[in-house]
Amino acid sequence: MLAVYIRLSKEDDSSNSINNQLREAKEYIETNLIKKYKIYNEGEGFSGTLRVKERPQLSKLMKDIDSGVVTSVWMRKQDRLARLGMTVLQFADSIVKNDVNLYFGDKGEVDLTDPIQMFHITVMAGVDALKPAQQSKATRKAIKDNFAEGLSHGKSTYGFTKDVNRKIIKDDEESKIIELIYSLSLEGNGTQKIANILNEKGIKTQYAKIAERFEKENIPLELSSIKPTYKVINKYTGKHTELNKANSKWKAGTIYSILVNKQYMGVRTRKEKKKNEMVFIEYKNIPVIIQPHIWEKVQVNLKKNRSKSGKKETYNYLLKGLIICGRCGRNYYGRHRPPKQGQAYSKDNYYMCSSKRNKETNCGNRSIDITFIQDFIWLRFFRYKELNELINKHFQETDTKDVLSGLEQRLKKLNNKLSKYDRERQNTIKLNAKEWITIEQAELDLKRVNKEENQTKSEIRNVKEQIANYGNSIRLKEQQNELNNIQDKISFLDKKELVNKYIKEIVINHIDDKKYYEIVIKFNIDIVSEKYIVTTFKKEVFRVVDGFGIFTHKMDLETLEGRHFTNLEKTTVPKLNKLISNNKA
């Protein structure tokens, strides 16, 4: 079979377009009357400097060569293969070892068993690698020179702008906001209070100003890092939420990063490698917005505020990172304070939606009692073996072939998703080089990409484990034994490990004014989600199946011990079903 390999990087000109490569490949196939062929289309944005493992289609092609599926390879030019000597040599070795014919559109057949042709392709790989290497070195030098000369490299940090010669200067409007932030901090205001003050005054964030500018100038949306939206990632679940830049508000974290940024006292810091060690170089050649003695005073105050708060009591949040708001999609976080002297219990003992941190974004979903929800999840699914029963029932009722097919499709999508992250990194670097975004924004974007990549890798591992479970009855028995052998006394860390292993997320939505909640539990293993209506004031839980409540129990440990749900009383059923119907509406 003939393999046609196609790739387009961002640096390529229009003559190298995917369509042009496909057209030339089709001409070759038709001219040579080839009937059996396969196109390995890497798509756009994959640099020739990437290694084999970072290019999904090239990796697949080389596996097919090694397995004997592919007997000949065609590509438009050698530079479609790689601009990295190591990749070219790895590919050439695979071609020679498996006796595969290689054709380039501009050269015809290339015989790599011929030492002269092998030498030529190796030299050309070095030539192809030279340009990107030179560009990379030139970019690093330009950044270093810009720092040394006080010139802007990328979009300016909030509070600064640049003149016609790219010299960094104060932004008259934004520098006053910076002065206000430092002044408010010295008055004793915390970072969240300062953020609230700025939001109340209607002062726009940098994101909001960028969105406004793009709208006015009609900047094309295909520039990925400057879309009108930005992503927020739940650091525990990896769930992405897209927010509109135009609606972005000041937050405590943004205020803190401004208060500790040395640029505002005229100092820029750059990392530089010297003698195999990374060192920080300071450049004092940009305008001063905050006088150094005021900047230092703010740092002292920040440290004092931290020390005054004392050592916080450590509280173990069993469901940290798992609870999701059913209204706005944000995560719930735990808030617990020990009871004050003379009080029997603490008023602060709940998981709450993170949208409540800022009154501008508060979605209105209610908090839920920590003890109630943690006891429910642990007792219902782990201590009394309900999860084990769900797993058994699922495997008895499921067509394994269908499930495996679905999991394999999901794995394919995740692998495709994984292949895009390097493109995003390169896009970010280019946008910074073109001064569309600041170095700080670029660093944040790169951190985001790395986080997403790690989360995707974690999802891939989970799916692979599920595929192995369906094909391996021994692994299923191990899971069942693990759940069956949960003891009465178990450490918090062991509890948390089990909960995170089996539960993917818990979606909570308050549904009336008497502390009724809808709770949906989704699992990491491939079983159907469970839905419940709970009442924290009576500590009751109603399971919902096909739109009807069928079971209940009290969340009192004495009545729950040793038994499952009891049947609902007839008087409770209509009320429960009314709640379910209202929530559907």
N, C-alpha and C positions, 0 to 999 in steps of 0.2 A: 504493500500500500504506500502511496505517496503522501507525505506530510507537507503541508504548506504552512510555514510559520510567518506570522504577521505581527508587527509591533509598531507603535507610534509613541514617541516621547513628546513632551511639551516643547522641547527645543527644535523639533523637526519643522522643516518648511512644508508648504502645501504640496510639493511634488511627492512627498513621502506619505501622503494621506492614506488612511485605511482603504478608501475606495480605489485609489490608484494601485495600491498593492494587490487588492483583490482582482482588479481588472487585468493586471499583468499576469497574475497566477492563473486566471481563467484562460487567457490566451495560450499560456504554456500547456495547460491541461488539454485544451481542444486541439492544439497543433500536434501534440504527441499522442492523441487518441487515448488518453488515460481515463479509465472508467472507475477505478477504485482509488479514492483519495479522501483526505480529511484535513480540514482547516483548523489550525491552532491559532486562534485570534487572541492575542494578549490585550488588545484594545488600546485605548489612549492613556497616556500619562505614565507608562512604565519606562523608566530611564534605562538606557543601555549599560549604565554603571552598576545596576543591581545584580546581585548574585543569583544563581539558579533557583535556590530555595525561596527567593523573594519574588519569583515570577511564575505564577501557577501554571500557565500554558506551556512554558518552556520545560518546567519540571515534569509535566504530564508527557510531553513529547519525548523527553529523554527516557522516561520509564517505558514508554511504548517502543522505543528503539531497543532498549535492553531486553524487553520481553519478546522481541521478534515480530511485533505487529507492524512496525514501520520498516520498509525496505529502502526507501529513498526520501530525501528531504529537499524542498525548494524554498528559497527565500529571495527577495528582490535584490538585496545586496548584503555583503558581509556585516555591515554596520547594523542591520536589523537583528543580527544574532546578539552582539554585545559590543560595548566599549570598555570592556574589562578583560585583561589578558587571561586571568584565572578562569573566567567563564568560557572563553573561547577554547582554551586548552582542555577543559573538562568536556565540552561538547565534542571537540575533535577526537578525543580519546574514545568517546562512546561510539562515534561514527566508524572509526578504524576497527575497534574491537568487535563490532557487530556486522562488519562488512556491508555498510549502508552507503548508497550513492548520494552525493551531495551536489546540488546545483544552485548557482547564484544567477539571478536574472541578467546581470550585467557581464557575467564571465562564462556562463555555461557550466559544464561539469568540472568539479574540482576534485582531483585525486589526492587524498591526504596520505596515501601510502607512498607517494612520491616525496622524498625529503625536501626537494626544492619548493614544491607547492605548500608543504607543511611549514617550511621556513617563511614563505611569503605570507601565509595567513596569520602566522604568529607576529610577524613584523607589522602587518596591517592592524592587528589588534592593539599593538602598542601605539600606533599612530592614532587610531580611533579613541584610545584612552587619553591621549595627550591633551586634547582640547578641553574636556570637562575638568581634568586635573589642573590645567592652567587657569581656567575660570574660577575654580574653587580657591586656588592660591591667591588670585587677584582679588577675589571678594574678601578673603580674610585680611589681606593687606589694606584694602580700602576701608574696612571697618576700623582697623587699628589706626590708620592715618586720620580718619574722621574723628575718632576719640581724641587723638593728640592735638588736632587743630580746632576742637570745639565745634565741629560740623555735625549736622543731623545725618543719621543713617537710619532710614525708616521713618515712620510717622512719629511726631514728637510726643513726649510724655505730657500728660495733662498738666497745664500750667505754663507750657512752653510752646513756641512755634519757631519758624525759621525765616530768615530774610531771603532776598533774591540770590544770595551767594551761599545759601544753605547753612549760614551761621545760626546757631541756636540763640534765640532771644525770648524774652518774656512775652506771653500772651496776656494782653492787658486785662481782658475779662476773666480768664481762667486763673491768673495769678492772684487776683483778689479773692477768689473762692478758696484757693490754697491758704492764703493769709487768714481767712475766716475760720477754716478748719482748725488751724493751729491755735488761733485765739480761743475758740470754743473749748479746745482740749485743755488749755492752760486754766480756763475758768472752772475746770473740774467735770466737764461733760464727758461721758463715756462714748465709745465709738458708735454704739447703736443710737444714742441720743443725738449725736451730731448728724448721723444719717437721716434721722427723722426730721431734724430742723431743716436740712437742705431740701428734703422732699416736700416739706410743708411750704417752703419758700418758692417751690417750682423751679429750682435750679436743675438744669439738665445734666445728666451724666455724659461721659465721653461717648458711650454707645448711642445714646439718644441723639447726640449732636451729629454723629456719623450717619445715623439713619436719616436724619433731616437733610443732611448734605446730599446723600445719595438720591433722595427723592427730588431735590431741587435740580441736581445736575443730571438726573436720569442715567446713572451709572449702571452698566449691564450686570444682571444678576449672576451670570455664569462665573464671575470671580468668587469662588467658593467662600473664602474667609471674610468676604465683605457683603454677605447676604444680609437682608434686613432682619434675619433671625439669628439667634445664637443658641447653642446647646448647653443644657444643664444636665449633669450626670449624677445619679444617685451612687455614691461611692461604695455602697454596700451591695446593691442589686445590679448596678450597671445600667439601669433603665434611663433612656434619653428623654428629655423633655425639651421641645423647641419653644423658645420665648422670643417675642418681638423686641428688637433693639430699641425701637421708638418708645416702648413702654418700660424700659429698664429704669430701676430706681437705685438710689444710693444705698449701700449696705455697709454693715459694720466692718466686714473684711476689707472692703475698698478703702474705707476711712483709715483703718489701721495701716494698710500698705502705704498710704500717702504720708502718714505721720512718721514712719520709719525710713522713708526714702531720702537718701543723702543728696539726691539731685537738687532738692529744694534749698539746700544750703550751699549749692554751687559745686558739688562733687559728683563726678560720674565714675562708676566702677566697672571695670572690664576684666573678665577672666582671661588669663594668658598662660600658655604652657612654657615653662622654663626648666631645663634640665630634667625632663620627664616628670615634672611636678606642676600642678595647677596653682597659680598664684593670682591674687587680686591686685590690679594696678589702678590707682586713683588719679583722675585728671581734674584739676581745679581750674577749668577754663570756660565755664558756662555761667550765665547770670545767677545771682543770688536772689531768691524770693523770700526765704526765711533766714534771718541772721543766724550764724552758727551757734551763738550763746542761747538763742531761743530754741533752736532745734535740739540742743543738748538738754535744755530744761524740760522739754516735752518728753525726751527719752527717760529722764529720771522719774518724771511723774508716772509714765506708763509702768515702769518697774515698781514704783511705790504702790500703785493701784493693784498690781498683781500680788504683792506681798501682803497688803492689807486684807485681801480676801481670805488669807489663811489657807490651810490645807483642807480641801474639800473632801467630804465623806465619799468614799468610793461606793457606788451602788451598781450592782450587776443587772444590766438590762438584758433579759433573756431574748427579747424579740428585736433588738437593735438592728436597724437596717432592713427589716423584713416587712414592716407595716407601711402600706401605701394609702394615701388619701383617695377615697372614691370620688371626690369632687374635682380636685385640681391635679391629681397625679403626683403630688410631692410626697416626700417621705415623712413619716411620723417620727418624732424623737422623744426620748424619755426625759421627764422632769421629776426629780424626787428630792425632797428636803426632809431631814429628820424632824419629828414633832418638837414644837417649842416646849419649854419647861411648863409642866402642868397640863399639857394637852395629851389626850389618849392616842391621837393619830395625827398624821400630817395632812394639811390641806393640799400640799403639792405631792401628788403621787399618781402621775398619769402620763400616757403617751399623747402627744399633741401634734397637729399638722404644722410643718415648718413654715407654711404660709403665714402663720400667726406672728412670726418674728417681726413682720413689717405690716402695719395696719393698712398700708396701701394694697397689699397683696392677699390679705386675709380672705380665705374662701368661705369661711363660716362653718366648716365641718367641726363637730365637737370632739373634745378630748375623750379618752377612754381610760378607766381605772387600770393601773398597771397590774395590781394583784389579780383582778378579775380576768383580764385577757391572758395573762401568763399562765394562770392556773388552768383556764379553759383549754388552751392549746396543749399544754403539757399533759394534763390528765386525760383529756379526750383522745388525743392521737398517740401518745407514747406510753403513759403509765397503764392505761387500760386497753392497750393493744388494738385500738380501732384502726390505726394506720396499717397494721399487719393484715387485718381482715379486708381492708380496701385493696391491698396489693394482691391478696389471694383471689378475691372476687374478680379483679381486673384481668388477671392472667387466665382465669377460667373462661371469661367471656370474650376475650380478644383474639382476633385472627392475627397470629404472629407475623405472617408474611406482609399484611397490610401495614402493620405498625413499623416493621423494619423498613419498608419502602418509604414511609413518611419520615422516619428518622434519618434515613440516608439523604432524602431531599433536603431536610433541614441542615444536615451536615454540609451538603454541597453549598447551600446559601451562606452558611457561616464561613466556609473557606473562601468563597468569593468576597465576602465582606472583609475578611482578614487581609486579602490581597490589595485592598484599596488604601490601607493606612500609610504605606510608604509614599503614595502619590500625594496624600494630604500633607505629609511632612514637607515634601518638595514644593508644593504649592505655597505653603506658609513661608518657606525660606525665600521663594521668589517674590512674594508679595512684600516681604520685608525689604528685600533688595531694591524693589521698585518704589519703596517709601509709601506703600499703601497702609502698612501697619507698623507700629513701634516694635522695638526689640522686646519690650515687656509683653506686648500682646502676642508676639510670635512665640515667646517662651511659654505663655499660658496655653496657646493653641497646641504647641508641641506636647505639653504635659497632658492636655485633654486627649490628644490622639493616642499617646502611650497608654493612658488609662483605659480608653475604649479598646485598644488592641489587647491588653491584658484580660479585660472582661470577655472579649470574644474568644480568646484562647481558653479561658475557663469554661465558657459555654460549650466549646468544641470538645473539651475533655468530658463534660457531663453527658453530651450526646453519645460520644464514643462508649462511655460506660453503660448507657442505656442499651445501645446496640449489642454490647457484650452480654448484658443481662438477658436479653431475649434469646440469645443463642447459647446461653450457659445456665443450665438449671442449678449448678453448684453455687453460682454467684447469688441466685435468687434465694437459695436456702441460707446462705450466709447472712443476707439482709434480714430474713425472717428470724433467724437465731438471734441476731443483734437486737431486734425489736422485742423478742420474747424474753430476753435475759435482762431487761432493764430492772434494776433493783429499786427498792423503796428509798434507800439512801444513795444518792449519786451526786457527784460534785457539780458545781455550776458550770465549769468548763466542759465537762462531759455532756451535760444537758444541752449547752449551747451548740456544741459540735453536732449532736444528733439533730437538733431542730434545724440548723442551717443545712445539714446534709439532705434532709427530706422535704423541707418546706421552702418553696420558692418565694412566695409573697403572701401577705395577708392584707386584703383590701377592705377598708372600713368606711362606711357611710352612715351618718346619723340620719334617721328617717322621720322623727317627729320630736315634739317638745318634751317628751317624758322619758328620755334616755333610752329609746329603742335604737338599735344599730343593726345594719345589715353587714355581715362579715362573710367575705369569700376567701377561702383558703385554697391556694394553688400550690401544686407540688413539683419538686424537681424530677421525681419519677413520673412516668407517663400514665397517670391515672386521672380520672375526672375530678374537677374542682368541687369542693364542698361549699354549700351556702347555708348560713344560719341567720336567724333573727335573735338578738340577745337583749335582755333588759338588765342593766347593771344595778338598778335600784331594787329589784326583787331577786337579782342574781339567778336569772333563768336563761336557758338556751333552747331555742326552737330550731330544729333542723328543717330545711326547706328542700323538698324533692318534687320536681315537676310542678312547682308553683304552689305546693301545699305543705304546711307544717305538720310533721308527723310524730316527732318525739320531743321530750323535754326532760330536763333535770335541774335540780337546785345546785348552785355552785358551792354549797356547803360541803366540806370534806366528809363529814360524818354520814350524810345521806348519799353521797356519791360513792363512798368506799365499797369496792367489791361488786359493783353492778353497773349495767349500762343504762341508757335512757328508759324511762317509763312512759307509758302512753299518755297523751294529753287528755285532760278532762274535756268533756263536750263543751262546757261553757267557755273554754279558752280558745277552741278551734276557730269560731267565727271571727273573734277579735284578731287572732294571728293572721288568718287568711285575708282579712281586710287590710292589715298592715302590708302584707306582701303585694296585694293588688294595687294599693296606693303607691307603693314604691315603684312598681312596674310602670305606672302611669307617669 
